[in-house]
Amino acid sequence: MLPNGWTIVAYHDVDPDPSPWRDWIGVHVTPSIFRGHVATFARHAELIDVSEGLRRLREEQEFEKPYLSFWFDDGYRGVREHALPILDEFGVSGAQAVNSRFAKREELFWRCKMAKLYAENMGPVLEAELEAMGCPKGDARNWTLQNFQMEILEVIDTLLANVASEEEIRSVTDSLFDDRAGLTELLERGWVLGNHTAAHYPVMEREDPDSIRRAYGECESWLGELGVKQRLWVVPFDPGHWKTDRLGQWLRPVAGNADIIRLQWRTNTLKTYQERHEVFRYMVWPPNRTDPLPLPEGT
């Protein structure tokens, strides 16, 4: 069912409890669902560490059978608390893509703020404000990605102040996202940490090299303080559609010697990696299904 090569499946968070600050974002699962996914994948592929898959690509080793690894985006605390012990049971480690401002407690993910507004029935108010800025009715989720600007964050923050105090926002950041100590523990346990930019803004949409260098550079400096040496640029809000090929072409010279981590329904092979030093992962969707297979066509 899985082709020869290295398939990477991706999630956001693994946590037993719902959260009004996270659930609207999607791709989070309970530990029991995740354990079932891992067990299913283990029956169809050899599970390997993300570090081992990267090593094979860099050392030009072919994948002679199906291999599979696990990746997590955004730096959620639940990954260390719930996914790590489950993967330990299966003898593998994963990868966590980190946004440095969340880990440093400098900023709460702006999509978490939107999630809270929708949970508090403030979605219509937000959408009315965004419509005045040009957002089509009912398209706030996508429009804010494709037309991102700091003025959108100002609107979100102004509305959020009506439903959450600064103290609650700080508390939520602490409870949802891992910190320096937690991420250091992941490193010590053999996990890979990737650079998901400083604040998870959709910096790819405008194709501005300077903005992209700043976003990745800020996070890269902080990861360097943790001892992370390999450069893994994890694309935030990877378009995965008509911009896919163009993004790979113009981002490569900006990224330099960094591996670019993409979101596409593709299995990694030596050939796919050598083309542009891109590594592909597939976001399990819908995440709460008991059986994560079959994967979509195109893997």
N, C-alpha and C positions, 0 to 999 in steps of 0.2 A: 504493500500500500504506500510505503514511502520510497522514493527513488534513492539510488546510490548518491551519496553526497552528504553534506552537513546542513541539516535543517535546524533553524533556531526558532523556537516559539517564544512569544513575548507577552508579558502581562504588565499591568500597572501595580496593583497592590494585592496582597493576600491577607485577609483579615476576617474574623468571624462576625464582626459587628458592622451594621450599616452606619453611614455618616452623611449628614446633610451637606457637608463640605466637600465630599468626594464622589458620591454615587452618580451624579449627573454626568461626570466625566467618562465613566465606563471602564471596562476591561479590568475590573477587580473581581476576585473570587474568594470564596471561603476556603479555609484550610482543607476541609473535607473534599470539596470539589477539586482543589488543586492536587491533592494526594491521588485522587482518582485519575486525573489527567496524566500525572507522572507515571503511574502504574500502567496505563494504557499505552503511552508512548514507549515504555520500556519493553513492551511485548512486540513492538514493530521496528525498533531501532536500538542501536547500542548507545546508551546515554554517556556523554563525555562532558568534561569540564569545558567551559567557554575558552579558557586559557589553552587547552589542548587543541581545540579546533583552530584557534588563531595560529598556534605554533605550526600545525600541519599546513595551513595555507602559506605561511611565510617561508617555510622550508620546502615548499613545492612537493608536498606529499599528496598523492591522490587519495580520495575517499572511496575505497573499494566496495563499500556496502553502506546501508543507511546508518547515519549517525545523527544524534539529536542533542541539543542543549537548551538551556532556559535563560531567558533575558528578562529584566524588569526595568521599567522606565520611571523616572522622576524622583527616585530616592525615598520611597515610602518606608517608614519604620516597620510596617507589617512584614516586609520582605525578610528582614533579619529575624524578626520574632517568630514568624510562622512558616515562611517558605524555606529558610535555611535548614531548620531541623528536619523538614520533610525530605529535602534533597540529600541531607546527610544520610538518611535511611537508605537511599539508593546509591550512595557513594559518589555523588557528583557535586560540584559547586557551580554557581551561576555567574551572572553579570548584573550589575546595577548601574544604570545611567543616572548621573547625578547633576542636579542644578545647584550650583554653589551657594546662591543667595538663600535658598530654602534651608540648606544644611547649616548655614551660618546664622540663621534666624534673622536675616536682614529683610526678608520679603516673603509673603505668602503667595503661592501660585495663584495667578489671576483667574485661572479657570476654577479653582476652588472657591474663589469669591463669587463667581457667576453661579456655581452650584448652590451656594448658600442662598443667593437671591431667589433662585427658582424654588428652592425648598421652602422659602418663606413667602411664596406666592407673590414675589416681587418681579417675576419674569415679565408680565405685561408692562410694568412701569419701565423696566430696563429697555424692553423692545421699543416702547414709544420714544424714549430718549435716543435710541440708536436709529430709529426711522428718520428722525430729524437730521441725522448725519448722513443719510443716504442708504440705510439698511433696508432691504425689502422686507415686508411684513412676514414675520414668522421664521426668518432666516438668520437670527442672531448667532447661532452656533457656528455656522460656516462663514458668515460675512465678517465677523470679528477676526477671523484668521486671515482672510484674503485681503482685508482692508485695515490691518492693524495700525494703530497709531496711539500715542500716549494719551490723547484726549479720551479714547475709549476707557482707559484705565481710570482716568479722573471721574468719568461718569459712574463706573462700577464702584469706586471707593466712596463717592458721595452717597450713593444709594445704600451701600453696605453699612455706613455709619448709622443708618436708621434701624438696623436689625442686629448689629453686633458691636460690642465695645472693643476698644483696643486691647484690653486685657484678654477678652475671649479670643481675639485673633491671634495673639501671642500664644495662648494656650493650645489652640488648634494647630498652629505651626509645630509646636513641640510634640503634640500627640500624633500627628500624621507623618511628619518627615523625620528621617534619621539625622543624627548629628555627627560631628567629627569622630567622637568615640565609637559610635555604632558602625560608621563606615570603615574606620580603622580595624575594627573587629572583623568585618567582612574580608578586608585585605589579608589579615592574618590567617583567615580560614581558607585562603586560596581563591577568593572571588576576584573578579575583574571589575574595575570601576571605569565607566566611560564618561566622557564629557558631553553633557546634554545642554550646554550653554549656561550662562549665569542665571537666567530667570525664565527660560522657556517661552520667550517671545517668538512669534512666527517670523524670524528674521530672514527666512529663505524667500518669502513672497516678493520682496522688492529687489532681490538679486543685487544687493549693495555689499561689495566685498569688505569695505571698512567696518560696517555695522557687524558683519559676521565675524570678522577678526576680533573685534572688541568683545562680542558675546562669548566666543569660545576662549579667547585669551584670558578673560577674567576668571573663568572656571578652571582653565588649565593651570593658572598660577596657584590657585587654591589646592587643586589636586596634587600639584607638585609638592606642596607643604606636607601632604600625607604620604609622600614617597612614590606617587604614581608616575611612572616613567613613560609607558607606552601611550601613544596619542590615538585615541578613539573618538572621532567626532560623530556623535549620535545626532542625526537630523531631527529637530523638533517639528512636530506636525508635518511629517514627510508627506508631500502631496500624493505620491503613489499613483498618479494618473497621467494627464497629458504633459505635465512638466517633468516627468521622471527622467527621461534621457537627457534633456537639456540641463537639468539640475546637476546630474553627474558630470557633465562636460564642463560647465563653468565653475563648479565648486572645487574640482580637483586642483587647479593651480592655486586657489585660495587656501586650501587645506595643507598644501605642501606634502610632507611625508606622513601625514595622519591617515589612518584607515577611516573611510567614511562608512558609517553604519546606517543602513537604509531600512525602510519598512516596505517590503514587497513580498508577494507570494512566490518566492524563488528559493530553490535549494542552492547552497553554496558549493561550488566545485572549484578546482584549481583554475579552470578556464575562466569562470565568472570573476574570480578574484584578480586574475592577472590583467583583465581588461582595464580596470580603473581602480584597483585596490578598494573595492566596495564589498561590504559584508551585508547580507540580507537577513532579515528576520520577519516572521509572520505573526501578527497579532491575533491571538485566538479569539474568534468571534462566532456566535455570541459566547462570552466567557463562561456563563453559568450552565452550559450544557454538560451533561454528565460524561458524554463521550466526545472527545475533541476531534475525533476522526470521522470522516475523511477530511484531509486538508483540501482547500480549494484547488481547482485546476490552475496550473501555472507554477506550482511548486517544483 
